[in-house]
Amino acid sequence: MARVLVTGMSGTGKSTVLRVLAAKGYATVDTDTDEWCEWVTDDRGHRDWVWRPQAINKLLDEHEDLFVAGCKSNQGEFYPRFDKVVLLRARAEVMLQRIEERGDNPYGKSAEERALVLEHLQVVEPLLRASADHEIDTSGPLDDVVDRLEQLAGY
């Protein structure tokens, strides 16, 4: 049994991997919704979409065996509650193609958002890499990514 955080930039496959894991019968939560996140204003006056601490703590209190997907600025506060933190990564062109083709998430469709995705790839991903326990390149077959996550979770 393990609590696994699946993190990474937009377009790396977090939601897709969770859908496959859920179809296989695993407990999964994609945190990119109002149920798990809220808008706050940070110290610099910028808006930030962060995890709701009370909701995430309750989720983790209630589940010992769970895959959680998300990439939020406050997720590091919860790392001690996870058994594994796994960074999903892909080349920029793969991420942008996936973002363009997906129909279930409007983020990344505008030129401004696409530029932000590329900026996050340069600035945020190295921070995630430094704090992740494992890293998986999602450019290959989806089944390989899912198999690796199952192995890391001890299945």
C-alpha positions in Angstrom: 0.0 0.0 0.0 1.3 3.4 -0.9 0.3 7.0 -1.3 1.8 8.2 -4.5 1.9 11.8 -5.8 2.1 12.0 -9.6 3.3 15.4 -10.5 4.7 17.2 -13.5 4.1 20.0 -16.0 0.9 20.4 -18.0 0.8 18.0 -20.9 3.1 15.3 -19.3 0.2 12.9 -18.9 -0.9 13.1 -15.3 -4.6 12.9 -15.9 -4.3 10.3 -18.6 -2.2 8.0 -16.4 -4.7 8.4 -13.5 -7.6 7.5 -15.8 -5.8 4.2 -16.7 -5.0 3.5 -13.1 -8.6 4.1 -12.1 -9.8 1.8 -14.8 -7.5 -0.9 -13.4 -9.3 -0.5 -10.0 -6.8 1.8 -8.1 -8.0 4.7 -6.0 -7.1 7.9 -7.8 -7.7 11.6 -7.4 -6.9 14.3 -9.9 -6.6 17.4 -7.8 -7.1 20.0 -10.6 -10.7 20.9 -9.5 -12.4 23.3 -7.2 -12.9 20.4 -4.7 -9.2 20.2 -4.1 -7.9 23.6 -5.1 -8.6 27.3 -4.6 -7.3 30.6 -5.9 -5.2 32.6 -3.4 -3.2 35.8 -3.7 0.5 35.2 -2.9 2.9 37.6 -1.1 3.7 39.3 -4.4 0.1 39.9 -5.2 -0.2 37.2 -7.9 -3.0 34.8 -8.1 -2.1 31.1 -7.5 -4.2 27.9 -7.8 -3.2 25.9 -4.8 -4.3 22.8 -2.9 -6.9 23.3 -0.2 -4.9 22.1 2.9 -8.0 20.9 4.8 -9.3 18.9 1.8 -5.9 17.4 0.9 -5.2 16.4 4.5 -8.6 14.8 4.9 -8.1 12.9 1.6 -4.7 11.6 2.9 -6.1 10.8 6.3 -8.8 8.6 4.7 -6.6 6.7 2.2 -3.4 4.7 2.7 -3.5 3.4 -0.9 -3.9 6.2 -3.4 -2.5 7.8 -6.6 -2.9 11.6 -6.5 -2.1 13.8 -9.5 -1.3 17.5 -9.2 1.2 20.2 -9.6 0.7 23.1 -7.2 3.0 25.6 -5.5 2.1 24.3 -2.1 2.3 20.6 -2.7 5.7 20.3 -1.0 4.0 20.9 2.3 2.3 17.5 1.8 5.3 15.5 0.6 5.8 13.9 4.1 2.3 12.5 3.7 3.2 10.6 0.5 5.3 7.4 0.3 6.5 8.4 -3.2 6.6 11.6 -5.3 6.9 10.8 -9.0 7.7 13.4 -11.6 6.3 12.8 -15.0 8.2 14.5 -17.8 8.2 14.9 -21.5 9.9 16.9 -24.2 8.4 20.4 -24.8 7.1 19.5 -28.2 5.3 16.4 -26.9 3.7 18.4 -24.1 2.5 21.1 -26.4 1.1 18.6 -28.9 -0.8 16.9 -26.1 -2.2 20.2 -24.8 -3.3 21.1 -28.3 -5.0 17.8 -28.8 -6.7 17.3 -25.5 -10.4 18.0 -25.3 -11.0 17.7 -21.6 -8.9 20.6 -20.4 -8.9 24.1 -21.9 -5.6 25.2 -20.3 -2.8 25.8 -22.7 -4.8 26.6 -25.8 -3.9 30.4 -25.9 -0.5 31.7 -27.0 0.0 33.2 -23.5 -0.7 30.0 -21.7 1.5 28.0 -24.1 4.3 30.5 -23.3 3.7 30.0 -19.6 3.9 26.2 -20.1 7.3 26.6 -21.6 8.4 29.0 -18.9 7.3 26.5 -16.2 9.2 23.7 -18.0 12.4 25.8 -17.5 11.7 27.2 -14.0 9.3 24.9 -12.2 10.2 21.4 -13.5 13.8 21.6 -12.1 12.3 22.3 -8.6 10.0 19.3 -8.9 12.9 17.2 -10.1 15.0 18.1 -7.1 12.3 17.0 -4.7 10.9 13.9 -6.5 11.8 10.4 -5.5 11.5 9.1 -9.0 11.2 10.4 -12.6 9.4 8.9 -15.6 9.7 10.0 -19.2 6.1 9.9 -20.6 7.1 10.2 -24.2 6.9 6.5 -24.6 4.0 4.1 -24.5 1.3 4.8 -21.9 1.3 1.2 -20.7 5.0 1.5 -19.8 4.3 4.6 -17.7 1.4 2.9 -15.9 3.5 -0.2 -15.3 6.3 1.8 -13.8 3.9 3.7 -11.5 2.4 0.4 -10.3 5.9 -1.0 -9.6 6.9 2.2 -7.6 3.7 1.8 -5.6 4.6 -1.8 -4.8 2.0 -3.6 -7.1 
